[in-house]
Amino acid sequence: MSENHSIYVHIPFCKARCGYCAFCSCTDMSLVPDYFGRLSQEMAVYSDRSKPIYTLYIGGGTPSSVPVRYIDGLLRDLDKYFDLSELKETTVECNPESTTRELLDCLTAHGVNRVSFGLQSVNDATLERIGRLHNYADFLAATELARNCGMDNINADLIIGLPESRADFRRSLDRIASLPVTHVSAYALELHEHTALCDRLAGQPPFDDDSMADMYDEALATLREHGFARYEISNFARRGYECLHNLNYWQEGRYFAFGASASGFVDDVRFVNTQDIGQYMSLPIGELRTSTPVSLHEQAEEFVMLGLRLESGVNLDEFARRYGKDLYAFFPHAEKLEKRGCLCSEAGHIRVPADKFYVINSILADLLDDEAD
């Protein structure tokens, strides 16, 4: 088991709901005081200062949309209930239009050293079309403000396959790649039922699978040309700026989680909080989460499924140390998949070849399928 422990805190509030969003979010800002009060209660109940925290991530929703005093109080509570003395990375998600000097001064005062901006596109017409409240100029101003406040570790989110032209997408790629950001997360658009964008598009994605693959290739090539290395299927970083928090997830680390819909994994038990914000604030603390013990066999499968999403793949010695068995003995189909070119092993790691990342889900299905040929 990894010795690293992380914390995730979910802040569901947003000034407006994006057209594609299916996350646990809420635009009723009158709930903010009670919600943060419940967060404090939940952290007090599950306080654990015996496990030093390695990374902290405050996401949403839009954490930057709430009054700064609540973020300040949250960070103070975290320091009170957990050992943050060994923190290596603290990330707060922000939207460009709600990023202020007051907020950034608060974050830096608490040692926050990474900010993640929801950019999605540099094209203002596209941003308006998908329900974003910011424009590209807002993003540039927010990143400049963050840098002026000493925040030099900056992520920008980009969505592939938005309702815009291929030329619009390439414009986003070219501009993002040349900006002074250290990390880019590039995700494929997902249309979820009952979201405004899905309804507007009648459930039909703007681009087919082949076009999406071509656009992903464009993103990969453009970002590499500008010094970004892919280290996970959807994540690219300049050297030394990989997201430590997400790496802890992908390496089957352990993490506490607080807030509506938040899921955690501590002491070989996975848990998830209720997604209903009203229930989160009204149920007894002990009834907020559903817990499921995870067997060693299940952990081994998860370790490989998550690890193969990484460019570096799975460390074979680490697998054997954790699970007491050679990976090839644990997964009988691994050798066959390697012979078919779907997996490759080198330098003590097994990984998915770069040209097979598109079909990783089918590779994982074959790897885990007891009946696979």
C-alpha positions as CSV (number, residue, x, y, z in Angstrom):
1,M,0.0,0.0,0.0
2,S,1.2,3.5,-0.8
3,E,2.3,5.5,2.3
4,N,1.1,8.7,0.7
5,H,-2.3,10.1,1.9
6,S,-4.2,12.9,0.2
7,I,-7.3,14.9,0.9
8,Y,-10.0,15.9,-1.6
9,V,-12.7,18.5,-0.6
10,H,-15.7,19.1,-2.8
11,I,-17.1,22.6,-3.1
12,P,-20.3,22.3,-5.2
13,F,-21.1,26.0,-5.7
14,C,-21.1,27.7,-9.0
15,K,-22.4,31.1,-10.2
16,A,-24.0,29.3,-13.2
17,R,-24.2,25.7,-14.4
18,C,-22.2,24.9,-17.5
19,G,-24.1,23.3,-20.4
20,Y,-22.1,20.0,-20.3
21,C,-21.8,19.7,-16.5
22,A,-23.0,16.5,-14.8
23,F,-21.0,17.0,-11.6
24,C,-22.5,17.6,-8.1
25,S,-23.0,21.4,-8.3
26,C,-25.4,24.0,-7.1
27,T,-26.1,27.7,-7.9
28,D,-28.0,28.5,-4.7
29,M,-25.3,30.5,-2.9
30,S,-27.6,31.0,0.1
31,L,-26.5,27.4,1.1
32,V,-22.8,28.3,1.4
33,P,-22.7,29.1,5.2
34,D,-24.5,25.9,6.2
35,Y,-22.5,23.8,3.7
36,F,-19.1,24.9,5.1
37,G,-20.4,24.4,8.6
38,R,-21.2,20.8,7.7
39,L,-17.8,20.4,6.1
40,S,-16.2,21.4,9.4
41,Q,-18.3,18.9,11.3
42,E,-17.5,16.1,8.9
43,M,-13.7,16.8,9.1
44,A,-13.9,16.9,12.9
45,V,-15.6,13.5,13.0
46,Y,-13.0,11.9,10.7
47,S,-10.0,13.8,11.9
48,D,-6.8,11.8,11.7
49,R,-3.4,13.4,12.5
50,S,-1.6,10.0,12.4
51,K,-1.3,10.0,8.6
52,P,0.7,13.0,7.2
53,I,-1.0,14.4,4.2
54,Y,1.0,14.5,1.0
55,T,-1.4,16.4,-1.3
56,L,-4.5,18.4,-0.9
57,Y,-7.1,19.2,-3.6
58,I,-10.1,21.6,-3.3
59,G,-12.3,21.1,-6.3
60,G,-15.9,21.5,-7.4
61,G,-18.1,23.1,-8.5
62,T,-16.1,26.3,-8.4
63,P,-14.3,26.9,-5.1
64,S,-13.4,30.5,-6.2
65,S,-17.1,31.4,-6.5
66,V,-17.7,31.5,-2.7
67,P,-16.7,34.3,-0.4
68,V,-13.0,34.1,0.5
69,R,-13.7,33.9,4.2
70,Y,-15.1,30.4,3.7
71,I,-12.0,29.1,1.8
72,D,-9.9,30.6,4.6
73,G,-11.9,28.9,7.3
74,L,-11.8,25.6,5.4
75,L,-8.0,25.7,5.1
76,R,-7.7,26.5,8.8
77,D,-10.0,23.5,9.7
78,L,-7.9,21.2,7.5
79,D,-4.7,22.3,9.3
80,K,-6.5,21.7,12.7
81,Y,-7.8,18.2,11.9
82,F,-4.9,16.8,9.8
83,D,-1.1,16.8,9.7
84,L,-0.2,19.1,6.8
85,S,3.4,19.4,7.8
86,E,4.6,17.3,4.9
87,L,2.3,18.7,2.1
88,K,4.0,18.7,-1.2
89,E,1.2,20.1,-3.3
90,T,-2.1,22.0,-2.6
91,T,-4.4,22.7,-5.6
92,V,-7.5,24.9,-5.7
93,E,-9.8,24.9,-8.7
94,C,-10.8,28.4,-9.9
95,N,-12.7,29.9,-12.7
96,P,-11.2,32.9,-14.4
97,E,-14.1,35.3,-13.8
98,S,-14.1,34.7,-10.0
99,T,-10.4,34.7,-9.4
100,T,-9.5,37.8,-7.3
101,R,-6.4,39.2,-5.6
102,E,-8.1,38.7,-2.3
103,L,-8.6,35.0,-3.0
104,L,-5.0,34.4,-4.3
105,D,-3.5,36.3,-1.3
106,C,-5.6,34.0,1.0
107,L,-4.4,30.9,-0.9
108,T,-0.7,31.8,-0.9
109,A,-0.9,32.7,2.8
110,H,-2.1,29.1,3.5
111,G,0.7,27.6,1.3
112,V,-1.4,26.8,-1.7
113,N,1.1,26.3,-4.5
114,R,-1.1,25.2,-7.5
115,V,-4.2,26.6,-9.1
116,S,-6.3,24.9,-11.8
117,F,-8.3,27.1,-14.2
118,G,-11.3,25.9,-16.1
119,L,-10.5,27.4,-19.4
120,Q,-12.0,24.8,-21.8
121,S,-11.5,26.9,-25.0
122,V,-9.9,30.2,-26.0
123,N,-12.8,31.0,-28.3
124,D,-15.3,33.4,-26.7
125,A,-18.2,32.3,-28.9
126,T,-17.6,28.7,-27.9
127,L,-17.4,29.6,-24.2
128,E,-20.7,31.4,-24.4
129,R,-22.2,28.5,-26.3
130,I,-21.4,26.0,-23.5
131,G,-22.5,28.3,-20.7
132,R,-19.1,29.5,-19.3
133,L,-19.2,32.9,-17.6
134,H,-15.6,34.0,-18.6
135,N,-14.0,34.9,-21.8
136,Y,-10.4,34.4,-23.0
137,A,-9.3,37.8,-21.7
138,D,-10.6,36.9,-18.2
139,F,-8.4,33.8,-18.3
140,L,-5.3,35.7,-19.3
141,A,-5.9,38.2,-16.6
142,A,-6.4,35.5,-14.0
143,T,-3.3,33.6,-14.9
144,E,-1.3,36.9,-14.8
145,L,-2.7,37.7,-11.4
146,A,-1.8,34.2,-10.1
147,R,1.7,34.6,-11.3
148,N,2.0,38.0,-9.8
149,C,0.9,36.5,-6.5
150,G,3.8,33.9,-6.7
151,M,1.7,31.0,-8.0
152,D,3.8,29.5,-10.8
153,N,2.2,26.1,-11.0
154,I,-0.9,26.7,-13.1
155,N,-3.1,24.2,-14.9
156,A,-5.5,24.9,-17.7
157,D,-8.4,22.6,-18.6
158,L,-9.2,22.1,-22.3
159,I,-12.2,20.2,-23.7
160,I,-11.7,18.3,-27.0
161,G,-14.8,18.0,-29.2
162,L,-16.8,21.1,-28.2
163,P,-19.4,22.5,-30.7
164,E,-16.9,24.6,-32.7
165,S,-14.8,24.1,-35.8
166,R,-11.6,22.2,-36.0
167,A,-9.9,25.6,-36.7
168,D,-11.3,26.9,-33.5
169,F,-9.9,23.9,-31.6
170,R,-6.5,24.3,-33.2
171,R,-6.5,28.0,-32.1
172,S,-7.1,26.9,-28.5
173,L,-4.2,24.4,-28.8
174,D,-1.8,26.9,-30.2
175,R,-2.6,29.6,-27.7
176,I,-2.6,27.3,-24.6
177,A,0.7,25.6,-25.6
178,S,2.4,29.0,-25.8
179,L,1.1,30.4,-22.5
180,P,3.1,30.4,-19.2
181,V,1.1,27.5,-17.8
182,T,2.8,24.4,-16.4
183,H,0.1,21.8,-16.9
184,V,-2.7,21.1,-19.4
185,S,-5.6,18.6,-18.8
186,A,-7.2,17.8,-22.1
187,Y,-10.5,15.9,-21.8
188,A,-12.9,14.6,-24.5
189,L,-16.4,16.1,-24.3
190,E,-18.9,13.8,-22.7
191,L,-22.6,14.3,-23.3
192,H,-24.6,13.4,-20.3
193,E,-28.4,13.0,-20.3
194,H,-30.4,15.9,-18.9
195,T,-27.6,18.5,-19.4
196,A,-28.4,21.6,-21.4
197,L,-25.7,20.9,-24.0
198,C,-26.9,17.3,-24.6
199,D,-30.4,18.6,-25.1
200,R,-29.3,21.3,-27.4
201,L,-27.3,18.8,-29.5
202,A,-30.0,16.2,-29.4
203,G,-27.6,13.8,-27.9
204,Q,-25.3,13.8,-30.9
205,P,-21.7,14.7,-30.3
206,P,-20.3,17.4,-32.6
207,F,-17.5,15.0,-33.8
208,D,-17.3,11.3,-34.6
209,D,-14.8,9.0,-33.0
210,D,-12.2,9.3,-35.8
211,S,-12.3,13.1,-35.7
212,M,-11.9,13.0,-31.9
213,A,-8.9,10.7,-32.3
214,D,-7.4,13.1,-34.8
215,M,-8.0,16.1,-32.5
216,Y,-6.4,14.2,-29.6
217,D,-3.4,13.6,-31.8
218,E,-3.2,17.3,-32.7
219,A,-3.2,18.1,-29.0
220,L,-0.5,15.6,-28.2
221,A,1.8,16.8,-31.0
222,T,1.2,20.5,-30.3
223,L,1.8,20.2,-26.6
224,R,4.9,18.1,-27.1
225,E,6.3,20.7,-29.5
226,H,5.9,23.3,-26.7
227,G,7.6,21.3,-24.0
228,F,4.7,19.4,-22.4
229,A,5.1,15.7,-21.9
230,R,2.1,13.4,-21.7
231,Y,2.3,11.5,-18.4
232,E,-1.3,10.2,-18.3
233,I,-3.9,9.8,-21.1
234,S,-5.5,13.2,-20.6
235,N,-2.7,15.1,-18.7
236,F,0.4,16.9,-20.0
237,A,3.0,18.7,-17.9
238,R,6.2,20.6,-18.2
239,R,9.1,18.7,-16.5
240,G,8.6,18.5,-12.8
241,Y,5.0,19.8,-12.8
242,E,3.0,16.6,-13.0
243,C,0.0,16.7,-10.7
244,L,1.1,14.8,-7.6
245,H,-2.5,14.6,-6.3
246,N,-3.8,12.8,-9.3
247,L,-0.7,10.6,-9.5
248,N,-1.6,9.4,-6.0
249,Y,-5.0,8.4,-7.3
250,W,-3.5,6.6,-10.3
251,Q,-1.0,4.8,-8.2
252,E,-3.6,3.4,-5.9
253,G,-2.7,5.7,-3.0
254,R,-5.0,6.5,-0.1
255,Y,-7.1,9.6,0.3
256,F,-9.6,11.2,2.6
257,A,-12.6,13.0,1.0
258,F,-15.1,15.5,2.3
259,G,-18.2,17.2,0.9
260,A,-21.2,16.1,-1.1
261,S,-20.4,13.4,-3.7
262,A,-16.8,13.1,-2.5
263,S,-15.3,9.7,-2.6
264,G,-12.3,8.5,-0.6
265,F,-10.1,5.4,0.0
266,V,-8.6,4.9,3.5
267,D,-7.5,1.7,5.3
268,D,-8.5,-0.5,2.4
269,V,-12.1,0.9,2.5
270,R,-13.6,3.0,-0.3
271,F,-16.4,5.3,0.6
272,V,-18.6,7.8,-1.2
273,N,-20.7,10.6,0.3
274,T,-24.3,11.3,-0.8
275,Q,-24.6,13.3,-3.9
276,D,-27.7,15.2,-2.7
277,I,-26.5,18.5,-1.2
278,G,-29.6,18.8,0.9
279,Q,-29.0,15.3,2.4
280,Y,-25.3,16.1,2.9
281,M,-26.3,19.1,5.1
282,S,-29.1,17.4,7.0
283,L,-28.3,13.7,7.6
284,P,-26.3,12.6,10.7
285,I,-22.6,12.6,9.9
286,G,-22.5,8.8,10.2
287,E,-25.1,8.4,7.5
288,L,-23.5,10.6,4.9
289,R,-21.3,7.9,3.3
290,T,-21.6,4.4,1.9
291,S,-18.5,2.3,2.6
292,T,-17.1,-0.8,0.8
293,P,-14.1,-2.8,1.9
294,V,-11.7,-3.5,-1.0
295,S,-10.0,-6.9,-1.1
296,L,-6.4,-7.3,-1.9
297,H,-7.3,-8.9,-5.3
298,E,-9.6,-5.9,-6.1
299,Q,-6.8,-3.5,-5.2
300,A,-4.4,-5.3,-7.5
301,E,-6.8,-5.0,-10.4
302,E,-7.4,-1.3,-9.6
303,F,-3.6,-0.7,-9.3
304,V,-3.1,-2.1,-12.8
305,M,-6.2,-0.5,-14.4
306,L,-5.1,2.9,-13.1
307,G,-1.4,2.5,-13.6
308,L,-1.8,1.5,-17.3
309,R,-3.3,5.0,-17.9
310,L,0.1,6.4,-17.1
311,E,2.7,6.8,-19.8
312,S,5.2,5.1,-17.5
313,G,2.9,2.2,-16.9
314,V,3.0,-0.2,-13.9
315,N,6.2,-0.9,-11.9
316,L,6.5,-4.7,-11.8
317,D,8.5,-4.8,-8.6
318,E,6.1,-2.5,-6.9
319,F,3.2,-4.7,-7.9
320,A,4.9,-7.8,-6.5
321,R,5.7,-5.9,-3.2
322,R,2.2,-4.8,-2.7
323,Y,0.3,-7.9,-3.7
324,G,2.8,-10.7,-3.1
325,K,2.6,-12.1,-6.6
326,D,4.2,-11.5,-10.0
327,L,1.9,-9.5,-12.3
328,Y,2.1,-12.1,-15.1
329,A,1.0,-14.8,-12.7
330,F,-1.8,-12.6,-11.4
331,F,-3.0,-11.7,-14.9
332,P,-2.6,-14.8,-17.1
333,H,-3.6,-12.8,-20.3
334,A,-0.8,-10.2,-19.9
335,E,1.7,-12.2,-21.8
336,K,-0.8,-12.8,-24.7
337,L,-1.6,-9.1,-24.8
338,E,2.1,-8.4,-24.9
339,K,2.7,-10.7,-27.9
340,R,-0.2,-9.0,-29.7
341,G,1.5,-5.6,-29.2
342,C,-1.2,-4.4,-26.8
343,L,1.2,-4.2,-23.9
344,C,5.0,-3.9,-23.7
345,S,7.5,-4.3,-20.9
346,E,10.8,-2.5,-20.5
347,A,12.9,-1.1,-17.7
348,G,10.9,-3.0,-15.0
349,H,7.5,-1.6,-16.1
350,I,4.6,-2.9,-18.2
351,R,2.6,-0.3,-20.1
352,V,0.3,0.3,-23.0
353,P,2.2,1.4,-26.2
354,A,1.5,5.0,-27.2
355,D,-0.3,4.0,-30.4
356,K,-2.7,1.8,-28.4
357,F,-3.9,4.4,-25.9
358,Y,-7.1,4.8,-28.0
359,V,-8.2,1.2,-27.2
360,I,-7.0,1.0,-23.6
361,N,-10.5,0.1,-22.4
362,S,-10.6,-3.0,-24.5
363,I,-7.1,-3.9,-23.5
364,L,-8.0,-3.6,-19.8
365,A,-11.2,-5.7,-20.4
366,D,-9.1,-8.5,-22.0
367,L,-6.5,-8.3,-19.2
368,L,-9.1,-8.7,-16.5
369,D,-11.4,-11.1,-18.3
370,D,-11.1,-14.7,-17.0
371,E,-12.7,-15.9,-20.2
372,A,-10.6,-14.0,-22.6
373,D,-8.8,-16.1,-25.3
